[in-house]
């Protein structure tokens, strides 16, 4: 990455870069580090090179992206004069005026600007690729300034949403960040543990176990660090002088439960109704159920919730999403001449899931908590 961006120190335009990798593989951290080093080197060499980092999960529209770039450029001006360009407001201007003003601002400041679009897939999926199309072609309208882009994504498939012309311009250089393996995670954890824990508090097997568990699942450094941190918190609450492997096992169970609860709490209402239908089936003792049975209960509940009734196809899609999130397990089974169907079941105790679903004020307002097993059984007589 540094070798690609080094051209900016000679006032040349670096290639655009597209960076892929799973969550927690260091993409953002590396880009921020290289960006800081680039700006420092630029100061020493007397050249003008700036890096603007945008999180597209928050700044997810064309207008916001351009306004934030403008705001960052204005903030970089050490001694604004009367001739300084105005900052683009966060709302209110026509798009063509926004682009024109940004170009004027870039020409006034000069040098090379590197725009980092973190979670670029969120911007593309919400607002299309028009922003990228304009930014990848902005250099043709600039004489005193140059622009390069870095896109960071966890989602390889987001390229399917891009126009071929945008894709060819944006992905001049592609870098892939592979998941960390266990030895690499051990190195990361040892470095953090030296700062976070008192000497001789961690038993010898704790860091290797945290690293191994994280490497087996995702190769995610955040996951490994969370395991180590929560292990320490559990040992501290137990007033233990040491953190050992049993604390890591407890931490793993706690993290999985907490992430599941958070995941379910943020589901859309339609997904919660489908999940509630599954819970009712499970409660009546039918621990393995089909998509048809779930749809049957869902179609009884949805009208009372003032919701549009989804098609069977859409219900199946939402069931697949719940499976992907790890809330349920599914498998496709053959019924011979009756075709194939999807069976599903809960892999763990459903008490926490019940608590989250029934804690939703909208569902409670419509009396879902009052429905019982007897009512469900009447549907299947």
C-alpha positions in Angstrom: 0.0 0.0 0.0 2.8 2.4 0.9 4.6 1.7 -2.4 1.4 2.5 -4.4 0.7 5.7 -2.5 4.4 6.9 -2.5 3.8 8.5 -5.9 1.8 11.2 -4.2 5.0 12.4 -2.5 6.3 13.3 -6.0 3.0 15.1 -6.7 1.9 12.3 -9.0 -1.5 10.5 -9.0 -1.4 7.1 -7.2 -3.5 4.3 -8.5 -6.9 3.8 -6.9 -6.9 0.8 -4.5 -9.7 -1.6 -3.5 -9.1 -3.5 -0.3 -11.0 -6.7 0.7 -11.0 -8.8 3.8 -13.1 -10.2 6.6 -14.0 -8.1 9.7 -11.1 -7.8 12.1 -8.2 -8.5 9.6 -6.6 -5.0 10.0 -7.8 -3.3 6.9 -8.8 0.0 8.5 -6.0 0.0 11.0 -3.4 -0.4 8.2 -4.9 2.2 6.0 -5.0 4.7 8.8 -1.4 3.9 9.8 -0.1 4.2 6.2 -2.1 7.4 5.7 -0.6 9.0 8.8 2.9 8.0 7.7 2.2 9.4 4.3 1.1 12.8 5.6 4.2 12.9 8.0 6.5 12.2 5.1 4.8 14.8 3.0 5.5 17.5 5.7 9.2 16.5 5.8 9.5 16.6 2.0 7.6 19.9 1.7 4.9 18.4 -0.6 1.1 18.6 -0.1 -0.5 15.3 0.5 -3.6 14.8 2.6 -5.7 11.7 3.5 -9.5 12.0 4.2 -11.0 8.9 5.9 -14.8 8.5 5.6 -16.9 5.8 7.2 -19.6 5.0 4.7 -21.8 3.3 7.2 -22.5 6.8 8.6 -21.7 9.0 5.6 -23.8 6.9 3.1 -25.1 9.4 0.5 -23.4 11.2 -2.4 -24.1 14.6 -0.8 -22.7 13.7 2.6 -19.5 12.2 1.1 -18.8 15.4 -0.9 -19.7 17.7 2.0 -17.4 15.7 4.4 -14.5 15.9 2.0 -15.0 19.6 1.7 -15.1 20.0 5.5 -11.9 18.0 5.9 -10.1 20.1 3.3 -11.2 23.3 5.0 -10.0 22.0 8.3 -6.5 21.4 6.8 -6.1 25.0 5.9 -3.6 26.4 8.5 -4.4 30.1 7.9 -7.6 30.7 6.1 -7.7 33.9 4.2 -10.5 35.9 2.7 -10.0 34.0 -0.5 -10.6 30.6 1.1 -13.3 28.5 -0.5 -16.6 28.2 1.5 -17.3 24.8 3.1 -20.1 22.9 1.4 -23.1 22.7 3.9 -24.3 19.3 4.9 -27.7 19.9 3.1 -29.3 22.3 0.8 -27.2 22.6 -2.4 -27.9 21.1 -5.8 -25.6 18.2 -6.6 -23.9 19.8 -9.6 -23.1 22.9 -7.4 -21.6 20.6 -4.7 -19.3 19.0 -7.2 -18.3 22.2 -8.8 -17.5 23.8 -5.4 -15.5 20.7 -4.3 -13.4 21.0 -7.6 -12.8 24.7 -6.9 -11.7 23.9 -3.3 -9.3 21.2 -4.5 -7.8 23.5 -7.1 -7.4 26.2 -4.4 -5.6 23.8 -2.0 -3.5 21.9 -4.6 -1.5 18.8 -3.9 -2.7 15.2 -3.7 -5.8 14.1 -1.9 -6.3 10.5 -0.9 -10.0 9.7 -0.2 -10.5 6.6 1.9 -14.1 5.2 1.7 -14.3 2.6 4.5 -17.2 0.1 4.1 -17.6 1.3 0.6 -20.2 -1.4 -0.1 -22.7 0.4 2.3 -22.4 3.6 0.1 -22.9 1.6 -3.1 -25.8 -0.4 -1.9 -27.7 2.6 -0.5 -26.9 5.3 -3.1 -25.6 3.5 -6.2 -22.3 4.1 -7.8 -22.8 7.6 -9.1 -20.5 9.0 -6.3 -17.7 6.7 -7.3 -18.2 7.4 -11.0 -17.8 11.1 -10.4 -14.8 10.8 -8.0 -12.9 8.4 -10.2 -13.2 10.9 -13.0 -12.6 14.2 -11.1 -8.9 14.3 -12.1 -9.9 15.1 -15.7 -11.3 18.5 -14.5 -8.3 19.3 -12.2 -5.1 21.0 -13.1 -3.4 21.9 -9.7 -4.7 19.1 -7.6 -4.9 15.3 -7.9 -7.3 12.8 -6.3 -6.8 9.1 -5.5 -9.3 6.7 -3.8 -9.0 3.8 -1.5 -12.1 1.6 -1.0 -12.4 -0.8 1.9 -15.0 -3.6 2.0 -15.9 -6.8 3.8 -18.1 -7.8 0.9 -16.6 -9.2 -2.3 -20.0 -9.2 -4.0 -20.5 -5.5 -3.8 -18.6 -5.2 -7.1 -21.7 -6.7 -8.8 -23.5 -3.4 -8.1 -20.8 -1.4 -10.0 -20.9 -0.1 -13.5 -18.0 -1.8 -15.5 -16.5 1.7 -16.1 -16.5 2.5 -12.4 -15.1 -0.9 -11.5 -12.2 -0.6 -14.0 -11.3 2.9 -12.6 -11.7 2.1 -9.0 -9.9 -1.3 -8.8 -6.6 -0.4 -10.5 -4.9 -2.1 -7.6 -6.6 -4.8 -5.4 -5.3 -5.9 -2.0 -6.8 -8.8 0.0 -6.3 -9.1 3.7 -6.5 -12.8 4.7 -7.8 -13.8 8.1 -5.1 -14.0 10.9 -3.9 -17.5 11.8 -3.4 -18.6 15.4 0.4 -17.7 15.7 -0.3 -14.2 14.4 -3.2 -13.7 16.8 -0.9 -14.9 19.6 1.5 -12.1 18.8 -1.3 -9.5 18.8 -2.6 -10.8 22.1 0.8 -10.9 23.8 1.4 -7.3 22.9 -2.0 -6.2 24.3 -1.7 -8.5 27.4 1.6 -6.8 28.4 -0.2 -3.5 28.7 -3.6 -4.8 30.0 -2.6 -7.3 32.7 -0.4 -7.3 35.7 2.7 -9.6 35.5 2.1 -13.4 35.9 -1.7 -13.0 36.0 -2.3 -15.0 32.7 -1.8 -18.7 32.8 0.3 -20.1 30.0 -2.6 -21.6 28.0 -4.9 -18.5 28.0 -3.4 -16.6 25.1 -2.9 -19.7 22.8 -6.5 -20.7 23.6 -8.0 -17.3 22.8 -6.0 -17.2 19.5 -7.0 -20.8 18.6 -10.7 -20.2 19.2 -10.7 -16.9 17.1 -8.6 -18.5 14.3 -11.0 -21.5 14.1 -14.0 -19.2 13.6 -13.0 -16.1 11.7 -9.4 -15.2 12.1 -10.8 -12.0 13.6 -8.4 -10.0 15.8 -11.3 -8.2 17.5 -12.8 -11.5 18.4 -9.5 -12.7 20.0 -9.1 -9.4 21.9 -12.7 -9.6 23.1 -12.1 -13.1 24.4 -9.0 -12.1 26.3 -10.7 -9.0 27.7 -13.9 -10.8 28.8 -11.8 -13.6 30.3 -10.0 -11.1 32.5 -13.3 -9.4 33.5 -14.8 -12.8 34.5 -11.8 -13.7 36.5 -11.8 -10.3 38.2 -15.5 -10.6 39.2 -14.8 -14.1 40.6 -11.9 -12.5 42.6 -9.4 -14.9 41.1 -5.7 -14.1 41.2 -5.2 -15.7 37.8 -6.9 -15.9 34.5 -7.0 -19.5 33.3 -8.6 -21.5 30.5 -11.9 -22.0 32.3 -12.4 -18.2 32.3 -11.8 -18.3 28.5 -14.5 -20.9 28.0 -16.9 -18.9 30.1 -16.0 -15.8 28.1 -16.6 -17.6 24.8 -20.1 -18.6 26.0 -20.9 -15.1 27.2 -19.8 -13.4 24.0 -21.8 -15.8 21.8 -24.9 -15.1 23.9 -24.5 -11.4 24.0 -23.9 -11.2 20.2 -27.0 -13.3 19.6 -29.1 -11.1 21.8 -27.9 -8.0 20.0 -28.4 -9.5 16.6 -32.0 -10.5 17.4 -32.9 -7.2 19.1 -32.0 -5.3 15.9 -33.9 -7.6 13.5 -36.7 -6.0 11.4 -40.3 -6.6 12.7 -41.1 -9.1 9.9 -38.1 -11.2 10.8 -39.1 -11.1 14.5 -42.6 -12.3 13.7 -41.1 -15.2 11.7 -38.8 -16.0 14.6 -41.7 -15.8 17.0 -43.6 -18.3 14.9 -40.6 -20.7 15.2 -40.5 -20.2 19.0 -44.2 -21.2 19.3 -43.6 -24.4 17.4 -40.6 -25.2 19.5 -42.6 -24.5 22.7 -45.3 -26.9 21.7 -42.6 -29.6 21.5 -42.1 -29.6 17.8 -38.3 -29.0 17.9 -37.8 -29.6 14.2 -40.2 -27.7 11.9 -40.6 -26.8 8.2 -40.8 -23.5 6.4 -44.4 -24.3 5.5 -45.3 -24.7 9.2 -43.6 -21.5 10.1 -45.4 -19.7 7.3 -48.7 -21.0 8.5 -48.3 -19.5 11.9 -46.8 -16.3 10.5 -49.8 -15.7 8.3 -52.1 -16.0 11.3 -50.1 -13.5 13.3 -49.1 -10.8 10.7 -52.6 -9.4 10.0 -53.0 -8.5 13.7 -49.7 -6.7 13.6 -50.9 -4.3 10.8 -48.2 -5.8 8.6 -48.3 -6.7 4.9 -48.3 -10.5 4.6 -45.1 -11.7 3.0 -45.0 -14.2 0.2 -43.8 -17.8 0.9 -40.7 -17.0 -1.1 -39.9 -13.9 1.0 -40.5 -15.8 4.2 -38.0 -18.4 3.0 -35.5 -15.7 2.3 -35.9 -14.3 5.8 -35.5 -17.8 7.3 -32.2 -18.1 5.3 -31.0 -14.8 6.8 -31.8 -16.1 10.3 -29.8 -19.2 9.5 -26.9 -17.1 8.2 -26.9 -15.1 11.4 -26.7 -18.3 13.5 -30.1 -17.8 15.2 -31.4 -21.1 13.8 -30.0 -24.1 11.9 -31.5 -25.3 8.7 -31.2 -28.2 6.3 -32.9 -29.1 3.0 -34.5 -32.6 3.0 -36.1 -34.7 0.3 -39.7 -35.8 0.6 -39.6 -38.1 -2.4 -42.3 -37.4 -4.9 -43.5 -34.5 -2.6 -40.4 -32.6 -3.4 -37.9 -31.0 -1.1 -38.5 -28.9 2.0 -36.4 -26.9 4.5 -36.3 -28.1 8.0 -35.0 -25.9 10.9 -34.4 -26.0 14.6 -32.9 -24.1 17.5 -29.4 -25.1 18.4 -29.5 -23.8 22.0 -31.8 -22.8 24.8 -34.4 -20.4 23.5 -35.0 -18.5 26.8 -32.8 -15.6 25.8 -34.5 -15.4 22.4 -37.9 -15.3 24.0 -36.8 -12.5 26.3 -35.6 -10.4 23.4 -38.7 -11.0 21.2 -41.2 -10.4 24.0 -39.2 -7.3 25.0 -40.0 -5.6 21.7 -42.6 -2.9 22.6 -44.4 -3.2 19.2 -44.9 -6.9 19.5 -46.1 -6.6 23.1 -48.5 -3.8 22.1 -50.3 -6.4 19.9 -50.5 -9.0 22.6 -48.0 -11.5 21.1 -46.8 -12.4 24.6 -50.3 -13.7 25.4 -50.4 -16.4 22.7 -49.9 -19.9 24.0 -49.2 -23.5 22.9 -52.9 -24.4 22.8 -53.6 -21.7 20.2 -50.7 -23.1 18.0 -52.0 -26.6 18.3 -55.4 -25.6 17.0 -53.8 -24.5 13.7 -52.4 -28.0 13.2 -55.5 -30.1 14.0 
